[in-house]
Amino acid sequence: MNNEIMAKKLRSLRESEGLTVNDTIDRLLQRGIKISPKTLYSWEIGRAQPDADTFMMLCDIYMVEDILTEFGYLHNEADTQIDHKQRALMKKVSQLNERGMIALSAYADGLLTNREYMTELSGELVEQA
């Protein structure tokens, strides 16, 4: 993989999880991998790449479920359309219990009755349903 692509993706994933460089270093240390901030920065600017074990740990820390798709080896159209705001929202939703999910679903249904809150694509999907 191109160092520049991997570098941008690693930084993007860290930031989308709301982690600082020090947070990431601490989480790696908890998994038995000791690195300096300078090392992480070098990965995020494309000067170097982590070894395979460290890369896998970073993917775990950054909650990457499909490494091949996330890093551009496979293309899943639905995944490429998820931006950072949507990913952050999905993280919040995953923390809800059943009652919270029901309340959120009802709230979303209410928003979807007003085109002001809908994207063009979502409006088409609702009309088709």
Secondary structure, 3 states (H helix, E strand, C coil): CCHHHHHHHHHHHHHHCCCCHHHHHHHHHHCCCCCCHHHHHHHHCCCCCCCHHHHHHHHHHCCCCCHHHHCCCCCCHHHHCCCHHHHHHHHHHHCCCHHHHHHHHHHHHHHCCCHHHCCHHHHHHHHHC
